Amino acid sequence: MRSQSLRHLTKMSIQTRLCAFRTADKERLHGLLFTPPEAESDLALVFVHGVAMNFYLPPLATFGQELAKRGFHSFTINTRGHDWIARAGNLTKYGGSAYENVEDCLLDLDGAFNFLRQHDYRRFVLVGHSLGAIKSIIYQGTRQRSDVVGVVSCSAPRQFYSERIARQPGFAEIIAKAENLIAEGKGEELLSVAVGPNPGIFTARSHVNKYGKDDRNDCRPYAGRLGCPLLAIVGSAEPKFFLEYAQEMAAAAGPNSSCKLVEGANHFYNRHTREIVENIYQWLGRFAD
């Protein structure tokens, strides 16, 4: 594994490294490792971005830096679903959110943990935002790793087909078009679709995988199999179903789990970053050395 030193992103007493790691299927992914030099620890926070995001954009890059300032070693990573369209790690095909399946996160996070274990980290907390929160819960609920001691879900969306057709005009038609393309052997054809209020682009296959009728990405069953505490954070300015879903996941995860509502915060926590960081920091106190 190669790692390359970067200049500090801001004036802070932490070290920042650009790192590369590989997955079992030969994808090469990157991340930023923020380390407070005065605080040795075997605990690392692993931050997982949402749709079309990446390791260097807020809110997660900001969370990683701020929590590193407070003594927590933080690794903000790319999954293979970073950005809308990107060159895949082996440079022989396209990748990005347009092409990934949600379950690809199993290999991506395996690779990140293997990298960190090679650098002497032995305990981990997953911190995911939006689709990254779904990936974090699905990952730990599937792998049930004993070295993952906690999961933080930041604004996990309900991916349910029934909810989206009720609130997103044209959604049922797009899913039907994607299903027809898959049936015709054209699952890799790109579709321009809406992701909430924003435009997006997915292959027919990837769109059905993320948002299809089978609701395969419902986190609640996985939350019940985490084997570690869950903190579910949502903003009061998000649609009401975000809070309802967070409460359901926290209940499924067991008595050591909790849900936190941040007043006034939207999905990307504009002007509320400090409050989110403080909530995560206080919750992480149980894992401090």
ABEGO torsion letter per residue (X at the ends): XBBBBBBBABBBABBBBBBBBBBAAGBBBBBBBBBBAABBBABBBBBBBBBGBBAABOAAAAAAAAAAAAGBBBBBBBBAABEABBBBAAGABBBEAAABBAAAAAAAAAAAAAAAAAAGBABBBBBBBEAAAAAAAAAAAAAGBAABABBBBBGBBBABAAAAAAABBGAAAAAAAAAAAAAAGAAABBBBBBBEABBBBBBAAAAAAAABAAGAABAAAAAAAAGBBBBBBBBAABBAAAAAAAAAAAAAAEAABBBBBBBGBBAAGBGAAAAAAAAAAAAAAAABX
